[in-house]
Amino acid sequence: EEEALRREFGVVEHPGAVSRAPEEQTASRVANVAPDALSIRSASARSVGGQSSSRRSVSLHGRGGAMGGDSMIGLGRSSSQLSLSSHTSGMRRRKGPQGSSSNVLRGVSGGVGAGAPAGGGFEQTADPFSKLVVRQSRRRGRNYEKTMDDALQQYGDAAELLGAPSETNLSVVSGAASHGAGGTTTCPIKPWPHLPDNGAVDVTVRVYVVRGIELQALDDTGRSDPYVCLSLGGKRVLSDKDNYIPQTLNPLFGRFFEVPATLPRDSTLTVALYDWDLIGGDELIGQTHIDIEQRWLTKRRALCGLPKSYVTDPADPNVWRDYLTPSEILEHWCLSRGHEPPTYEYGREEKAPGVDEHVFTVRVPALLGDSPLAYRFEGSLIDCPPELGRNRVALYALHRTECVREHVETRTLQVPDQPGMDQGKVELFVDIFPRKPTVGELRAPLDVSPRKPRKYELRMVVYNTVEVIMADVNFAGEEMSDIYVKAGIAGLDDTTQKTDVHYRSLNGTGNFNWRMVFNFGFLEVDEKVVVSKKAHFWSLDAEEIHVPPVLKIQVFDNDIFQADEYLGSIELNLMSMAPLAKTSKSCKLHKKVREDEYINLFKSRQVSGWLPVVQGDLTEDSAITGKVEVELQIMEVDEAEEKPVGKGQETPNQYPFLAKPNRPATSFFFLTSPWASFKFIIWKRYKWWIIGFLVLALIITFIVLLVYTLPQAMTLKVTGVGG
């Protein structure tokens, strides 16, 4: 029977390479394999359970041949039973003499029990899935076939990977009769070249930790100081304690880590976030576990996600980072599934006189059928060489496969003490590459560090105010306001600056010629102003605050013995502001502005004009409570250093030069200018009353003196004394 099977499958033995020994001794065979045969395995065992028994099995794995498909035939001499297993959709079927069938796994018994492996028989097979089942059956002390059925249900995807080999090979496994020891002689051709090696694999794991989301607060301030730690196989390999993010529950890490790993020893990657503490041990905020061995073995190629585009420019943030090009990945995808490799074509079409369209096509029959997939490019081949076009069209084809797409994972953090409770989330992605790839090369990692805000300086000059409402009444009964203007970035109170006070404005007019200077960082992508400051006086680190680029301008009435009175305000979005009025008369509310008329100060750099202010939020019923004439200019810090300016009218007073405001003589502070207070407050209003009072006082004084001196003068006149 054995010879008939070998003749049917075309197995030819090497002359003189086969030595047939008695059944109680070790048997070993080496043979050549015809294109449709894979392997012959034989094993013998003896002294099982204290009884003498013998069993020899031969299994031939072939592709095609007499059965017309991927198949394995095994023959047990003692049972004279023929078993046929077909590799269809990853399942194995055994057919007995009566045609009954059951799911079985490829393998040959070493002679212990009904299909139970013994000695080194199964351990020395080239089938990695068989080894897995054998190890589980030995460890659990269970029947091999029962363990195999459970394994097929649990590891269905892995079993699918054990498809028919594309190359031929012959391995002979022999087992000792008395002690169960065996040996193997294997031809140099690998049975399943598309599968990873069954031994230890050295890989490079690249971890990109982007940010944390709504982390658990562990400090008394209601926040945390998180940092990242990495562990492989339960052993900590990296701690980023020096780069903790202070006082935040939504940290922006932007950290990249590269650690070596050996599979299957370091099969689990643990990403943990800890809270940094100055005194005492750091506390675990939460952690998440990633099975990198599963990602290494899956047929969906979870090593590195497929991006949407193929970019080779190193300066581009979307540069290709996989160690294989898209065309190499597509070819590997086809060959690993037994399909024909892809074919590429190039053509050129004339779209217009002097304008050519370059067409790159790929044909993948197993994926696209007879329909080719095309990538079109207009321009010169210098901008899109054939290698680039071929990889781009291959990437389009890969997006139609089951390969994992490029994405950022949002993983839930948990702690061992409170399983199932969400401690926040972390955004990250992981790349896994061979440490020393035989094809391709490891590329530079992506730069995921947080974007650095661009430094800007905003210069605002307040010239005048008009039509400001009167807030006070002086003791002379006059309505007046002591006007000053206050401005700053909305949400950042410590950036606020104000002008000097225009005292005693009797008609709402104020003159200032006052410059304010604001320095801040700006993230154009996020459209946010970034300012670093300490939350408290005793805080160890400054924290970054992100707010919209909104400039808030307010008008106040200055008071001495009570809080300053709010008169009106306006908020300007520096990214999108309505045009400023050219004159105070044309400055109105609710003016219709077209969308293309809105001004982006970061692009226009400078604007000037009049702005209306209102009390409270701007609504349809709002009324103007004053108008402010301003000039806004923004520039980067490098340019600002070349053109330095001072605040107010301080030196250097330039760009533009600001003269002292020409305020009326009535503008003064009454406590520091008593004569001016008398002149412009008392004398102006009570001048005739004062004159009349003085005249009356003189008359009364004359009369009093006359009455006082007249009797004495008359007495002297009559008596002649002193005459």
GIQUIQUI-V216091 format. One line per field, one symbol per residue. phi: phi as a letter, one per 30 degrees, with the letter a starting at -180 (. if undefined). burial: I if it has 24 or more other ideal C-beta (glycine too) atoms within 12 Angstrom, else O. A space follows every 10 residues. Layout:
phi->???
burial->???
This chain:
phi->.dddddddci dcdddiccbc ceddcdcbbb bdcdecccab bbabbahcii cdbbabbbbc cbbiidciad abcbbcddch cccbcccbhi cccccddcid badbcelbdd jcididdbhc eddcdddddd eddddddddd icdddddddd ddddcddddd dddddcccab bccbbddcci dbbbbbdddd dbddcddddd bcbccccccd acbhdddccd dibbcdbcbb bbiicdcabc ddcdcdhacb dcdhccbbbd bbccdcdccc cbcccdbdcj ddcddlbbcb ddddddcddd hcdaddddbc bcdddddcdd cddcdedddd ddddddcicd ddbcbbbbbc daeibcccbc bbcbedccid ddcbbcbckc dddbdedddd dddddddddc cdddddacdc cdcbbddbdi cdcjbbcabb cbbddbddbi adcdddccde dddddbbccb cccbbbhddd cbbdddidda bcdbcbblde jbddcdbbdd ccdhdcbicb cbhbccbbca cbcdddhbdc bcaddbdcdd bdcdccbddc cccbcbcdbc caddcdclaa ccdddabded ddbddddbch ddbdddcdcc ddcdiabalc bdbbdiddbd cdbdclbbcb bcbbaddddd ddbdbcdicd ddcahcdcdd ddddddcacd dcbddddddc cdddcceddd dddddddddd ddddddddcd eddddddddi did
burial->OIOOIIOOII IOIOOOOIOO OOIOOIIIII IIIIOIIIII IIIIIIOIOO OOIIIIIIII IIIOIOIOOI IIIIIIIOOO OIIIIIIOOI IIIIOOOOOO OOIIIIIIII IIOOIIIIII IIIIIIIIII IIIIOIIIOO OOOIIIIIIO IIOOIOOIII IIIIIIIIII IIIIIIIOOI OIIIIIIOOO IIOIIIOOOO IOIIIIIIII IIIIIIOIIO OOIIIIIIII IIIOOOIIOI OOIIIIIIII IIIIIIIIII IIIIOIIIII IIIIIIOOOO OIIIIIIIII OIIIIIIOIO IIIIIIIOOI OIOOOOOOOI IIIIIIIIII IIIIIIIOIO IIIIOIOOOO OOOOOOOIII IIIIOOIIOO OIIIIOIOOO OOOIOOOIII IIIIIIIIIO IOIIOIOOIO IIIIIOOOOO OOIIIIIIII IIIIOOOOOO OIOOIIOIOI OOIIIIIIII IIIIIIIIII IIOIOOOOOI IIIIIIIIII OIOOIOIIII IIIIIIOIII IIIIIIIIII IIIOOOOIII IOOOOOOOOO OOIIIIIIII IIIIIIIIOO OOOOIIIIII IIOIIOIIII IOOIOOIOIO OOOOOOOOII IIOOOOIIII IIIIIOOOOO OOOIIIIIII IIIIIOOOOI OOOOIOIIIO OOOOOOOIOO IOIOOIIIOI OOOOOOIOOI IOOOOOOOOO OOOOOOOOOO OOOOOOOOOO OOOOOOOOOO OOO
